[in-house]
Amino acid sequence: MTLHEMLVDEIRDLYHAEKQMTKALPRMAKAATNEDLREAFETHLEETQEQVSRLEEVFEALNEKVKAKPCPGMAGILEEGSETLKEDADGAVMDAAIIAAAQRAEHYEIGAYGTCAEWARLLGLEEVVSLLEQTLEEEKATDKKLTMLAESEINPAAVAEGQSEEGEDDGEDGQEQASASRGRKQGRGTARAAKSAGRQKSGGNTRGSAKTANRGRR
């Protein structure tokens, strides 16, 4: 296989990957609770649709038929992302998990577009290089945007939510311990009262017996 043939093969792989992304991004946007994150996914969906069209231009520039090659790499990443959306997490914690899943997909695309652009440059395919680099810059910008959202808003909020839940759990444990302590104290109090009552009853019977014995001697 020549480098040119390898390039065409990779472009077909990317075409399929971008098609998969157009289906995954709406699900990510719907699951996001942070408004800025949702808008970022919606914006990138529009970009991805343009990137699909741009790859069709690449096929034309290469004199190749538009054809997708199944991309198991992206399929695996997106399948893992779908599992993330099913996790028992809410709010910022879920948003942080969605960003992690989205960035895995972005990094895959950045690597693939960068490689294809370099191969096209070596082959003297300047039009292809230009088209691929436009998409490469968009992918890098999206990755940077997601990192900014994670570091400035979402990750700190996720940490705060975790601490709040831990505090609630500690409070419940404290209440349970206090309730158990009161129960033990009440139990000890009841036991002491019963013991005292037993002594009093026992003492009364002894005195009664003594009186009876005295009358008997008389």
C-alpha positions as a printed NumPy array, in Angstrom:
array([[  0.   ,   0.   ,   0.   ],
       [  1.348,   3.472,  -0.903],
       [  1.213,   6.526,   1.356],
       [ -1.447,   8.004,  -0.919],
       [ -3.574,   4.891,  -0.506],
       [ -3.   ,   5.007,   3.245],
       [ -4.178,   8.622,   3.275],
       [ -7.387,   7.748,   1.433],
       [ -7.975,   4.883,   3.866],
       [ -7.559,   7.215,   6.84 ],
       [ -9.881,   9.829,   5.325],
       [-12.571,   7.168,   4.985],
       [-11.997,   6.245,   8.613],
       [-12.372,   9.896,   9.646],
       [-15.508,  10.278,   7.571],
       [-17.146,   7.46 ,   9.479],
       [-15.879,   8.867,  12.798],
       [-17.416,  12.283,  12.093],
       [-20.709,  10.668,  11.115],
       [-20.737,   8.913,  14.48 ],
       [-19.986,  12.199,  16.262],
       [-23.038,  13.864,  14.698],
       [-25.145,  11.262,  16.519],
       [-23.246,  11.348,  19.816],
       [-23.038,  15.116,  20.352],
       [-26.826,  15.668,  20.687],
       [-26.916,  13.012,  23.428],
       [-24.053,  14.699,  25.253],
       [-25.734,  18.099,  24.962],
       [-29.   ,  16.688,  26.301],
       [-27.284,  15.044,  29.276],
       [-25.227,  18.129,  30.216],
       [-26.593,  20.183,  33.127],
       [-24.161,  23.087,  32.777],
       [-25.535,  25.613,  30.264],
       [-22.096,  26.584,  28.923],
       [-21.232,  22.934,  28.37 ],
       [-24.503,  22.306,  26.57 ],
       [-23.872,  25.275,  24.291],
       [-20.332,  24.043,  23.586],
       [-21.679,  20.687,  22.414],
       [-24.375,  22.311,  20.291],
       [-21.79 ,  24.587,  18.666],
       [-19.461,  21.672,  18.   ],
       [-22.319,  19.698,  16.464],
       [-22.704,  22.452,  13.856],
       [-18.943,  22.384,  13.279],
       [-18.96 ,  18.602,  12.939],
       [-21.662,  18.747,  10.298],
       [-19.458,  21.197,   8.386],
       [-16.483,  18.893,   8.893],
       [-18.404,  16.053,   7.25 ],
       [-18.97 ,  18.286,   4.222],
       [-15.317,  19.309,   4.272],
       [-14.229,  15.666,   4.137],
       [-16.449,  15.22 ,   1.093],
       [-14.437,  18.036,  -0.491],
       [-11.278,  16.142,   0.445],
       [-12.551,  13.059,  -1.381],
       [-13.226,  15.219,  -4.426],
       [ -9.732,  16.743,  -4.278],
       [ -8.287,  13.218,  -4.109],
       [-10.453,  12.073,  -7.048],
       [-11.948,   9.413,  -4.795],
       [-15.524,   8.321,  -4.249],
       [-17.09 ,   9.457,  -0.974],
       [-17.03 ,   6.325,   1.131],
       [-16.912,   5.639,   4.869],
       [-14.773,   2.926,   6.385],
       [-16.022,   1.548,   9.741],
       [-14.033,   3.203,  12.5  ],
       [-13.822,   0.84 ,  15.491],
       [-11.578,   3.284,  17.35 ],
       [-14.203,   6.032,  17.518],
       [-16.981,   3.472,  17.969],
       [-15.272,   2.163,  21.104],
       [-14.739,   5.665,  22.504],
       [-18.361,   6.635,  21.902],
       [-19.657,   3.348,  23.317],
       [-17.711,   4.053,  26.491],
       [-19.208,   7.54 ,  26.492],
       [-22.708,   6.08 ,  26.229],
       [-22.002,   3.938,  29.276],
       [-20.912,   7.085,  31.127],
       [-24.33 ,   8.649,  30.529],
       [-25.894,   5.678,  32.333],
       [-23.821,   6.172,  35.486],
       [-25.517,   7.042,  38.774],
       [-24.278,  10.63 ,  38.81 ],
       [-25.938,  14.014,  38.655],
       [-25.101,  17.676,  38.206],
       [-21.469,  18.688,  37.945],
       [-20.228,  15.137,  38.525],
       [-22.047,  13.938,  35.417],
       [-20.861,  17.004,  33.477],
       [-17.254,  16.225,  34.427],
       [-17.692,  12.643,  33.214],
       [-19.229,  13.833,  29.931],
       [-16.291,  16.182,  29.324],
       [-13.862,  13.306,  29.892],
       [-15.738,  11.175,  27.348],
       [-15.932,  14.024,  24.816],
       [-12.24 ,  14.843,  25.117],
       [-11.261,  11.239,  24.426],
       [-13.12 ,  11.561,  21.12 ],
       [-11.543,  14.966,  20.411],
       [ -8.035,  13.658,  21.065],
       [ -8.652,  10.755,  18.687],
       [ -9.702,  13.187,  15.965],
       [ -6.845,  15.599,  16.632],
       [ -4.344,  12.767,  16.205],
       [ -6.011,  11.49 ,  13.044],
       [ -6.394,  14.889,  11.37 ],
       [ -2.85 ,  15.883,  12.261],
       [ -1.466,  12.694,  10.72 ],
       [ -3.544,  13.021,   7.54 ],
       [ -2.589,  16.683,   7.105],
       [  1.102,  15.819,   7.38 ],
       [  0.814,  12.963,   4.886],
       [ -1.043,  15.225,   2.474],
       [  1.705,  17.844,   2.837],
       [  4.374,  15.267,   2.037],
       [  2.397,  14.221,  -1.024],
       [  2.104,  17.812,  -2.221],
       [ -1.707,  17.892,  -1.829],
       [ -2.02 ,  21.49 ,  -0.677],
       [ -5.792,  21.73 ,  -1.099],
       [ -6.25 ,  18.648,   1.042],
       [ -3.838,  20.037,   3.629],
       [ -5.837,  23.276,   3.832],
       [ -9.143,  21.464,   4.305],
       [ -7.792,  19.089,   6.934],
       [ -6.056,  21.84 ,   8.886],
       [ -9.279,  23.851,   9.115],
       [-10.917,  20.925,  10.869],
       [ -7.822,  20.24 ,  12.958],
       [ -7.917,  23.787,  14.36 ],
       [-11.629,  23.442,  15.171],
       [-10.989,  20.203,  17.042],
       [ -8.161,  21.784,  19.02 ],
       [-10.362,  24.787,  19.867],
       [-13.151,  22.501,  21.088],
       [-10.732,  20.525,  23.238],
       [ -9.394,  23.779,  24.713],
       [-12.943,  25.005,  25.404],
       [-13.823,  21.788,  27.231],
       [-10.647,  21.995,  29.309],
       [-11.451,  25.597,  30.264],
       [-14.997,  24.682,  31.323],
       [-13.754,  21.708,  33.329],
       [-11.031,  23.608,  35.173],
       [-12.884,  26.857,  35.814],
       [-16.41 ,  25.657,  36.604],
       [-17.342,  22.026,  36.414],
       [-14.565,  20.129,  38.208],
       [-14.6  ,  22.478,  41.261],
       [-18.405,  22.175,  41.397],
       [-18.13 ,  18.377,  41.225],
       [-15.708,  18.388,  44.179],
       [-18.072,  20.638,  46.171],
       [-21.015,  18.33 ,  45.461],
       [-19.022,  15.361,  46.713],
       [-18.097,  17.149,  49.931],
       [-21.737,  18.135,  50.467],
       [-22.863,  14.515,  50.116],
       [-20.162,  13.364,  52.537],
       [-21.346,  15.977,  55.04 ],
       [-24.917,  14.729,  54.761],
       [-23.768,  11.155,  55.3  ],
       [-21.771,  12.209,  58.365],
       [-24.835,  14.008,  59.722],
       [-27.002,  10.928,  59.287],
       [-24.37 ,   8.761,  60.967],
       [-24.209,  11.23 ,  63.872],
       [-27.978,  11.139,  64.298],
       [-27.96 ,   7.344,  64.283],
       [-25.176,   7.263,  66.858],
       [-26.99 ,   9.779,  69.063],
       [-30.206,   7.775,  68.834],
       [-28.369,   4.58 ,  69.728],
       [-26.696,   6.324,  72.686],
       [-30.053,   7.556,  74.005],
       [-31.414,   4.032,  73.635],
       [-28.519,   2.612,  75.687],
       [-29.004,   5.239,  78.389],
       [-32.728,   4.548,  78.573],
       [-31.989,   0.826,  78.783],
       [-29.544,   1.359,  81.656],
       [-32.07 ,   3.594,  83.436],
       [-34.81 ,   0.978,  83.128],
       [-32.465,  -1.725,  84.399],
       [-31.493,   0.382,  87.449],
       [-35.145,   1.104,  88.226],
       [-36.054,  -2.545,  88.   ],
       [-33.125,  -3.521,  90.23 ],
       [-34.077,  -0.899,  92.818],
       [-37.696,  -2.027,  92.815],
       [-36.536,  -5.604,  93.301],
       [-34.44 ,  -4.627,  96.347],
       [-37.349,  -2.756,  97.904],
       [-39.723,  -5.693,  97.375],
       [-37.177,  -8.128,  98.735],
       [-36.594,  -5.956, 101.828],
       [-40.342,  -5.713, 102.555],
       [-40.785,  -9.453, 102.432],
       [-37.873,  -9.977, 104.827],
       [-39.338,  -7.613, 107.392],
       [-42.731,  -9.263, 107.08 ],
       [-41.203, -12.661, 107.679],
       [-39.362, -11.401, 110.724],
       [-42.568, -10.075, 112.284],
       [-44.352, -13.349, 111.682],
       [-41.511, -15.241, 113.336],
       [-41.643, -12.984, 116.408],
       [-45.367, -13.51 , 116.846],
       [-44.812, -17.204, 116.604],
       [-42.306, -17.172, 119.538],
       [-44.732, -15.252, 121.703]])
